[in-house]
C-alpha cells in the first residue's frame, strides 16, 4: 500500500499543470518521509545575470519538502503554511536535485526541510517549511491516481 501511495503522489506531481507547461524535465521519487525532485536547467529559468531565478530554488525546495510530508499523510492533501529558503550559490547549467525530509510530525503540524544540490553534489540552497493537513481528500479528482 505504501508504494502505491508514493506512486500516486509522483503521478500527481508530474501531471500538475505547472509541471506540464513549465518544468517538463522534472523527475520525482517519493518514499516514506522523503522526496527527491530533479530538474534539468534551461535558459527559460534564468534571471538577467544568466543563472536560475530564486523562484526555481524555492519551487524545488518547497516541492521536495511538501512531498516528504505528504508521503506520511495518506488521506488528505497537505498545505505549505510557511517556507524559508537560503541560497548559497548560483547555478546556470546541468541538473539540480532537491531532497526533502520530514523532520517532525504531529496530528496537524509537520516540519520538513530540503536541500538543493548541483550536478556535482554541491549544496546550492536549503530551506525549512511548516505544513498542515487540508480538508481536500487525496482523490483522482486532484490527480491522485
Secondary structure, DSSP 8 states (H G I E B T S, - for coil): -HHHHHHHHHHHHHHSHHHHHT-TT-EEEEETTEEEEEEE--GGGB-TTSSB-HHHHHHHHHHHHHHHHHTT--SEEEEEEEEEEEE-S---SSEEEEEEEEEEE-SSEEEEEEEEE-TTS-EEEEEEEEEEEEEEE--GGGT--
